[in-house]
Amino acid sequence: MAILSVGTTALTVSEALQERSDAERIAHFDLGPIKPLDEALLKAVFTQYKNIITVEEAALAGGVGSSVLSWAVAHGFQPKIKCLGLPDTFVPHGATPVLKENFGIDAQGIHRAIDDLMK
């Protein structure tokens, strides 16, 4: 399994992986700049891994997860992909840790996504 993160979500993914006993089975890649996508990195990840999670602190609609999905389809890859991020709805104001928890992009949300894909 591979996790692709963007920006500060890399820290959250690292935190989640440190808490897992099976972390050695999960690769973590920071995508770096969103535009343009690092196609060499994506090709390497999609060639090696069949279960992929994307994590971002932005809207899923039009976000990095949807860009990664589009790239995968255009290049003939069909892995299981779960995208974590914000829904395409109004996001209320609040403390960042609370909002991350509410939208499943905190360490526990990442744990749940990992467990779901490993089933």
C-alpha positions as CSV (number, residue, x, y, z in Angstrom):
1,M,0.0,0.0,0.0
2,A,1.1,3.5,-0.7
3,I,0.0,6.8,0.7
4,L,0.4,10.0,-1.4
5,S,0.3,13.2,0.6
6,V,0.5,16.9,-0.1
7,G,1.8,19.7,2.1
8,T,1.4,19.5,5.8
9,T,-0.6,16.3,5.5
10,A,2.8,14.5,5.2
11,L,3.3,15.1,8.9
12,T,-0.1,13.6,9.8
13,V,0.6,10.6,7.6
14,S,4.0,10.1,9.3
15,E,2.3,10.4,12.7
16,A,-0.3,7.8,11.7
17,L,2.3,5.4,10.4
18,Q,4.4,5.7,13.6
19,E,1.4,4.4,15.5
20,R,1.0,1.3,13.4
21,S,2.6,-2.1,13.9
22,D,2.3,-2.8,10.1
23,A,3.9,0.5,9.0
24,E,6.7,-1.4,7.1
25,R,4.0,-2.6,4.7
26,I,3.0,1.0,3.8
27,A,5.0,3.4,1.7
28,H,4.6,7.1,2.1
29,F,5.3,9.6,-0.7
30,D,5.1,13.4,-0.5
31,L,3.9,14.6,-3.9
32,G,5.7,17.9,-3.6
33,P,4.2,20.4,-6.0
34,I,0.7,19.6,-7.1
35,K,1.1,21.2,-10.6
36,P,2.6,19.7,-12.6
37,L,2.1,16.2,-11.1
38,D,5.4,14.3,-10.7
39,E,4.5,11.7,-13.4
40,A,7.7,9.7,-12.9
41,L,6.8,9.3,-9.2
42,L,3.2,8.4,-10.0
43,K,4.3,5.8,-12.6
44,A,6.7,4.2,-10.0
45,V,4.0,4.2,-7.3
46,F,1.2,2.8,-9.5
47,T,3.5,0.2,-11.0
48,Q,4.5,-1.1,-7.5
49,Y,1.3,-0.7,-5.4
50,K,-2.2,-1.8,-6.0
51,N,-3.8,0.0,-3.0
52,I,-3.3,3.8,-2.8
53,I,-4.5,6.5,-0.5
54,T,-4.3,10.2,-1.3
55,V,-4.4,12.7,1.6
56,E,-4.9,16.5,1.2
57,E,-6.3,19.4,3.3
58,A,-8.2,20.7,0.3
59,A,-11.5,20.0,-1.4
60,L,-11.6,16.6,-3.0
61,A,-13.5,17.9,-6.0
62,G,-10.8,19.3,-8.3
63,G,-8.0,18.5,-5.8
64,V,-4.9,16.4,-5.9
65,G,-6.8,13.1,-5.3
66,S,-8.9,13.7,-8.4
67,S,-5.9,14.7,-10.4
68,V,-4.1,11.5,-9.4
69,L,-7.2,9.4,-10.3
70,S,-7.4,11.1,-13.7
71,W,-3.7,10.4,-14.3
72,A,-4.2,6.7,-13.3
73,V,-7.1,6.2,-15.7
74,A,-5.3,8.0,-18.5
75,H,-2.3,5.7,-18.0
76,G,-4.2,2.4,-17.7
77,F,-3.8,1.8,-14.0
78,Q,-6.7,0.4,-12.0
79,P,-5.6,0.2,-8.4
80,K,-7.9,0.6,-5.4
81,I,-7.7,4.3,-4.5
82,K,-9.2,6.1,-1.5
83,C,-9.0,9.9,-1.5
84,L,-9.1,11.7,1.8
85,G,-9.8,15.4,1.9
86,L,-12.6,17.9,2.3
87,P,-16.1,17.3,0.8
88,D,-17.4,19.8,-1.7
89,T,-19.5,21.5,0.9
90,F,-19.3,24.5,3.3
91,V,-16.6,23.8,5.9
92,P,-17.4,25.5,9.2
93,H,-14.7,27.5,11.0
94,G,-13.0,25.8,13.9
95,A,-9.7,24.6,15.3
96,T,-7.6,22.8,12.7
97,P,-7.3,19.5,14.8
98,V,-11.1,19.4,15.2
99,L,-11.8,20.0,11.5
100,K,-9.2,17.4,10.5
101,E,-10.9,14.9,12.9
102,N,-14.4,15.8,11.6
103,F,-13.4,15.2,8.0
104,G,-11.2,12.1,8.6
105,I,-7.9,13.6,7.6
106,D,-6.3,13.2,11.1
107,A,-4.2,10.2,12.1
108,Q,-7.2,8.2,13.1
109,G,-8.9,8.9,9.8
110,I,-5.8,7.7,8.0
111,H,-5.8,4.6,10.1
112,R,-9.4,3.9,9.1
113,A,-8.6,4.4,5.4
114,I,-5.6,2.0,5.7
115,D,-7.7,-0.6,7.4
116,D,-10.5,-0.3,4.9
117,L,-8.2,-0.8,1.9
118,M,-6.4,-3.7,3.6
119,K,-9.6,-5.7,3.9
